[in-house]
Amino acid sequence: MNNSISGVSAYDQASAMRRFFWPIFGAEHKKFLPMTFIISLVLFNFTILRNMKDALIVTSCGSELTTFLKFYAVAPSAILFFVIYSKLSNVFSSQTIFYGIVTFFLGFFGLFAFVLYPYQAYFHPIQFADQLIQAAPRLTQFINMFKFWSFSIFYVMAELWGSVVATFLFWQFANSITKVHEAKRFYGHFYLLANLATALSGVAAKYFAKLGRQANLADPVATYAITLSYTIGCFIVAGIIVLALYKYMQVNVLTDPELVDPNESKPKKSKTKLSFSDSMKVIFSSRYLAMLAIMVFAYGVTINFVEVSWKNQVKLAFPNPNDYQNFNGDFFFYNGIFTFFIILLGGYVVRVLGWRIAALATPIMIAVTGSAFFAFMIYREALDPYLMANFGMGAVLCAVYLGSVQNILAKSTKYALFDPTKEMAYIPLDNELKSKGKAAVDVIGGRLGKAGGAGIQQAIILIYGSLATATPLIAGLMLIVSLIWIYAVIDLNKLFQAALAKKEQEKTA
C-alpha cells in the first residue's frame, strides 16, 4: 500500500483532536516538512522585503508613489517575467529555472544592500530630478520613480519575489507532487509554520532597526544602511537554505515512488510545448482559468485599495525609515501569530465545510473589514477630538491601528483559506496549464490586480485631488469588486468539482 493511501487511512482512524491540529501522518512528513520549511523561508524573506520596500518608498516619497510603481513598473515586469518564463520553460527543466530565478533575486538584493543603497548619492540624480519636478509638477510621481531609481527597482523586485517565488514557483512545485486528498490536509498546514516564520521576520526587522539606531550616526542614510546590511544578509542566508532544501526534495523525495507518483511530478514527454502566444490563447479561452484570474485580480485590487490609504497614515505617524521598519516589525509579528491560529481553523474549514465555503471567506472578510476602515476614514476628522479626549490617541494613530487590524484579518484569511483553495484548484489541470496557466494567472493576474487598483487610484487622484476626498468612492468600488470575486468563487466551485470527477474517471478507465 503506498504512502498516500496509508495517510488517508491514518486520517480516518485518527482522533478529532489529531485531525484538527496535525493531520499529517507517518512517512508523509518526509515530503511535508521540507516543503513547509521552503515556504516558511520564502515568506520570511517576502515579509522582510515588504517591510523594507515600504520603508524606502513611503518615507522617501509617500504612499502615492506605490500606486505608480505598481501600475507602471511592477505590472509590466510581471508580464515580462511571464514572457521570459514561457521561453525558458521550453528549453530548461523546472528545477534549473527554480535555481536560476532564486539565485538571481539573491544577487540583486545583495547588490542593493551593499552597493546601491550605501552609495546612493552617486547613483540618484537628486538635483536634476528636483529641477524636472519644478518644471513639470504634474509629473512629480514619474520623476520620483527616476529620482530614486534604485528604490523603484528594489520595490519591483520585492513585489516579484512574492509573485514569482512565493506564489508561483513554490506552488507550481507543490501542485505537481501533491494529490487533492493530500492538499486538503497539507496546504493549510504549509502556512501554519510559515506564519511563525513571518512573525519571526517581524522580530528580526525590529532587531535590525535597533542595531541601526544604536550606531548613533548623524546621517540617516548611513544609519539605515546598517539596518539594511543585516536585514539583507539574513535574507540571503534564508535564500541559500531554500535552495538546499529544494535540492534535498529533488534527491530524496521525488525519487521515492511511495511519496510521489513519477507520472505526476514530471511532464509527459509527448506533450507539445506551447509558445507564449499559444499559452495566452489557451488561458483566455478557458473559463476555469478565467475564474481563477478574477479571484487573484480581485484580491489584488481590493487589498490595494485599503493598503494605500492605510500606509499613508503609517507614514504620517512614523516618518523615519527606522521607525517605519520598527512599526512594521510589530505588525508582521502579530500578523504571523494571529494567522498561525487562523490556519488551524482554516484547515478544518477546508476539510469539513468544503472548498466553496473556504474560498468565500476571504472576499467576505475583506469587504466587511475594509468597509469598517473606510467608514472610520470618512468620519475621522469629526472623531479626532473624541479620540484625543477619551483615549489620548489622535485620528491618525487610530487609523494606523484600525488599518493594522483590518490587514491582519484580511491577510490571515488569505493565507489560511484563499491560498490553499486557489492552489487546490490547479491540481486537476494538465501539466501545461499547471505551469504556464498558473504563471499567467498568479504572476500576471496578481500584479495586474494591484496595478488595476493603483491605476484606479491614480485616476481618482487626478479627478479629486487626493485619495482622502474620494474615500466613499473607493469604498464603493471595493465592495463591487468583492461581489464579483464572490461570483467567481461560486462559479469556479462548479468547474472544480467537475474537473475532479473527470480526473477520477480517467484514472479508473
N, C-alpha and C positions, 0 to 999 in steps of 0.2 A: 504493500500500500504506500503510495507516495505521500510526501510530507504535507502537501496542501490538503489532501483528504483527511489525514490524521489531525490536522489543525482544525478542520471543521468538526470532526468527531469530538475532539477535546473541548471545543467551544460549546457544543451541545450538552456535554456532560458536566461542564463547569458550573460553579455556583453563580448566583446572580451578582454577588459582590465581585467575584473574579472577572466576570464578563464586563462589568462596569469599569473597573479600574485598570485591568490589564488583560485584554482579550487576545494575547499573543501566547503561543504555546510551543514548547519543545524546540525542535530544530529550526522553527520559523525565526527564532531570534538571530540565527546566523545571517539571515537576509534582512530582517527588520532593523536590527541595531546599527549596522554600518550606514544604512540609508538614513536612519534618524540622525546620526551624527553628522552626515553630509549636509542635510537640510538645516540642521541646527547651526552649523558653522557658516553656511551660506547666508542664513537670515541674521546671524550675529554680525556678519560683515555688512549686510544690507542696512541694518539698523545703524551701525557706525557711520556708513556713508550718508544715510538720510539725515543724521544729526549734523554732520559736517557741511553737507551741501546747503542746508538751510542756514547754518551759522555763517557761511561765507556769503551767500547771495542776499539773504534777507537783511543782515546787518550792514551790508555794503550799499544796497540799492533799494531795499524794500521788497515786500512780498509781491508787488505788482510785476516785478521783473520775472518772477517764476512763471507767470501766465504766458509771457512772450517766449521764454525758453521752451516751455512745453509745446507750444504751437509751432514755433519757427525752427527749433533745434532738435528737441527730443523726438517728435513725431517723424520728421524726415530721416533722422538717424535710425529709428526703428525700421522704417521702410527699407533703408539702405542695408541694414543688417539682414532683413529677410531675403533681399536680392542676393547678397553675398552668401548667405547660408544655403539658399537653393542651389547655387553654383557649387559650393563646397560639398554639399551632401551627395552630389552626383559623382564626385571624384574621391572623397575621403570617407573613411568609416566614422560612425558616430563617436567612437572612442577618441580618435585623433582630433576631431572637431572640438570635443569637450576639453581635452588637454590644451589645445591651441587657444581657445577663447578664454579660458580661465587664466592661463599664463599671460595673455595679452593684457587683461584687466590688472593683474598684479603688477606688471611692468609699468603701466601708465600711472597708477596711483602711487607707486614708489617714486616715479619721476616727479610727480606733482609735489609730494611731501618734502622731498629732499633737494629739489632744484627750483621748480616753478614758483612755489609759494614763498620760500625764504628770499628769493631774489626777484620778487615780482616788480620791484621798482625799475628793473632793467627790461622787463618784458611788457608791462602795461603802459599804453600810450595815454597817460592821465591828462596831461596838459592839452594835447591835441584833441582828445575826446571832449574835454571841457569847452574848448573853442567851438567844436561842432555843435554841442548842446546849446550854446549861446546863439549860434547862427540858425539852428533848426530845433527849437524846443519841442515841437510836436513829435520829433523822432528820438526823444530822450531815451526811451527804453531800448530801442535798437542800438543806439550809440553806447548805452551802458553794457550791452552784450559784448560789444567790441572793446570798450574801455577796460573791462575786466574779463578779457577773453579766456584766460586760463581758468577762472572761476566758472565761466559758462561751460567750458569743456568738462570740467570736473562735475558740474551739475548733470550734464548729459550722460556722462559715463556712469555716474551713481545711479541714475534712473535706469540705464540699460542693464546694470548689474542685476537690479530687481527683476526686470522683464526677461532678460536673456538667460541668466544663470539660475536665479531663484524660481522663476515661473516656468521657463521653457526647458532648459537643459536638464534640470533635475527631474521634472515631472515627465518629460519625454522618456527618460531612463526608467523611472518608476512604473509608468504605464506599460512599458514594453516587457516587464518581468513580473507584473502583479495581476492576479485574477480578480474578477469583480467581488467574489466572496471574501478574498483577502483584503481588497481595498476597503470594504465596509469596516473591517477591524483595524487595518494598518493606517489608512490615510489620516484619520483624525488624530491618531496617536503619534504620527510623524511630528505633528506640531506640538504635541504635549511637552516633549523635552526641548523642542526648538524654541518655545516661548520662554523657557527658563534661560535659554541662551540669549534671547533678546533682552530679558531682564538683566542678565549679566553684562550685556553690552551697555546698558544704561549706567550700571555701576562703573564700568571701565571708562565711559565717557566723562563721568563726574571726576573720577580719579585723575585722568589725564588733564582735564581742565584745571584741577587743583595744582598739578605739577607745573603747569604753565604760569599760573598766578604766583606760585611760590618763588619763581625766578626773579620776581620784583624788577622786571625790565621796564624802562620808560617807554620803549617803542612797542605799541600793541601788536604790530606785525611780528616782531621778534618773539613776543610772548606767546602768540598763538602758534607760531612756527614750532615751538617746543611741544605744545599740546598736539599739534598735527603729526609731528615725527613719531611720538609714542603711539598715537592712535593708528596711524597707517602701518607702523611696524607690527602692531598687533594684528591688523587686517591681513598683512602679507603672511604671517605665520599661520593664521587660520586658513588662508587660501592654500598654502602648501599642504596642510593636513587634509584638506578636501581632496586634493589631487592624489594623495597617498591612499585615502580611503576608497576613492573611485578605482584605483589600481587594484586594491585588495578585492573589491567586488568582481572585477573582471577575472581575476586569477582564481579566487576561492569560492565564489557564489554562482556566477554564471556558468561555470563548468560543472556544477552539481545538478544532475537531472532530477533529483528529488526536490530541489528548491525552485528551479527554473526550467520551463519547457524550452528546449533549444529552438523549436519551431516558432515559438512566440517571441523570443528575445532577439532573433536575427531576422532581417528582412528576407523575403523569398527572392532567390536569385533570378527567377524568371520575371519578376515584377519590373515593368518598364519605368525608368526614372522620368518623372515629369519635369519639364522646364519651368521657369518662373511663370511665364505667361500661362502655360497649361495648368499650373497649380492654382493660379488665381481664378481661372475659368471654373475649375472643379469646385473651389471654395465658394464662389459666388453663386454657383448653381445648386449648392447643397443647402436645403432648408435646415438640416441638422446643424451644420457649421454656422449658418446664419443666426440661429437662435443662441448658440454659444457666443458668437461675436457680439450680439446685442447685450447679453449678460455682462460680458467683460467690458464692453464700451460703456454701458450704463453705470457700472461701478466706478469707472474712471471719471465720468462726468460728475456724478453725484458727490463723490468724496472730494473732488477738486473744488466744487462749489463751496463746500464747508471749510476745507482746509485753508484756502487762500485768505478768507476773512478771518479765520482763527489765527493764522500765523502773523497776520498784520497786527493783531492785538498782542501777540507774544513779543514781536519786535518793539512795540511801544513800551512794554513792561521790562524787557531785557535787551537794551540796545547794544551791549558789548558782546562780541563773539564768544568769549569765555563764559560769560553769564548765560548767554543763549544756549550754549552747549551744556552747561551745568543744569539748566532747567529741562532741556530735552533728555538729559540723563535720568532725571527723576521720572519724567513722563514715560520713557521707554521701560524703565524698571517696573513701574506699576502696571503698565500695559502688558508686559510679559507675564507678570504674576497673575493678573486677572484672567488673561487669556488661557493660562495653564488650567485653571479651574473650569472655565467655559468649555474647553476642549473635552474634558471628561464627560460633561453633559452632552456635548455635540456628537461625540462618537455614539453615545446611546441613542440620540435622536435619529441618526442615520440608520442604525441597525434595527431600531424598533419602529419608529414612525415612518421611515422610508425616505427615498430620495427627494420627493417633491416638497415635503414639509421642511426638510433640512435646507433645501435650496432657496425656499421662500423667506427664511429667517433674516438674511442679510438685507435685502431691499426693504423689508418692513422695518427693521431696526434703524437703518439709515434715514428712512422717511420720517419716523417718529422723533428720533433724537435730533436730526437735522432741523426739523421744524421747531423744536424747542429752542435750539441755539439761535436760529434766525429770529424767533419771536423776542428773545432777550435783546438781540442786537437792534431790533426796531425800536424798542422802548427803553434802551439802556440809558439815554440821557435823562429821561424822566425818573428812572430808578436810582441814578447816581447819588442824590442826597440821602435817600433812604438807606442805601447800602453803606455809605460812609457813617451815618448816624448809628446804625444798628450792628454792623459787622466790622466797621473800621477798614473797609475794603472798597476801593473805587470801582466804577463800572468796567474799566479796562482790565484790572486784575481779575474781577469776577468773570468777565468774558473769557479770559485765558483759562481759568479753571473749569468753567462750564464747557468750553470747547474741548478741553482735555478729556473730560468725562465722555463727551459725545464721540470723540475719536477712539477712545479705549473701547467703548461699547461697539462701535461700528467695526473696528479692526479685529476685535476678538471674535465676533460672529463671522467675519470674513475668513479668518484663519481656521476657525473651528468648523464652519459649515459650508461657506461658499467655495473655498479652495478644494476641499475634499470632494464635494459633489460635482464640481466642474471637472476635476481630473477623472473621476469615475466615468463621466460621460464620454471620454475619449476611448475608453478601453474596448468597446465593441467595434471600433472603426478599424479599417485595414491599416497596414504599416505605413503606407504612403500618406494617408490623411492624418495618422498619429504624428507624423513627422512634419511635413510641410503645412498641413492643415492647422496643426497646433501652433506652428511658428507664426502663421498669418493671424490666427485668432488671438493668441496670447500676447505676442510681441507687438504686432501692428495694431490689433484691436485695443489692447490695453493702453498703448501710447496714444492712439487716436482718441480714446476716451478722455484722457486727461487733456490732450490737445484741444478736443472739442469743447470741453468745459472752459479751458483757457481762452479759446477763440471767442466763445460767447461772452466771457467776462471782459475781453478787450473791447468788443463791440459796445457792451454796456458802459464801460469807462468813457468811450468816445461820445456816447449819447447823453449819459447822465453826469459825466464829470468825475465820478468816483463810484466805487462799489458800495460804499456806505449808503448813499442816497437811493441805490437800486436794490436794497436788501429784500423788500417784498417781492420784486420780480424774480430775483434769484431763488428765493424760497419756493415760489410757484413753479418755476422750471424744474427745480429739484424733485418736487412731488410728481410732476408729469413724467419725467424720466424714470422715476421709481415705479410708476404704474406700468410703463412699457416693459421694464425689467421683469415685473411680476408676470405679465402676459407671456414673455419669452420663456420663463421657467415652466409655466404650466404647459405650454406647447412642447417644449423640449422633453418634458417628462414622458409624454406620449411616444415621442420618437425614440427616446432612450429605452423604454420598456420593449418597444417593438424590435429594436436592434439587438437587445439582449436575447429575446426569444428566437430571432433569426439565427444568431450565432450558436445557440444551443441546438437548434435543429440541424445546422451544418455539422456539428460535432457528432451527433447521433446518426447522421445519414450514412 
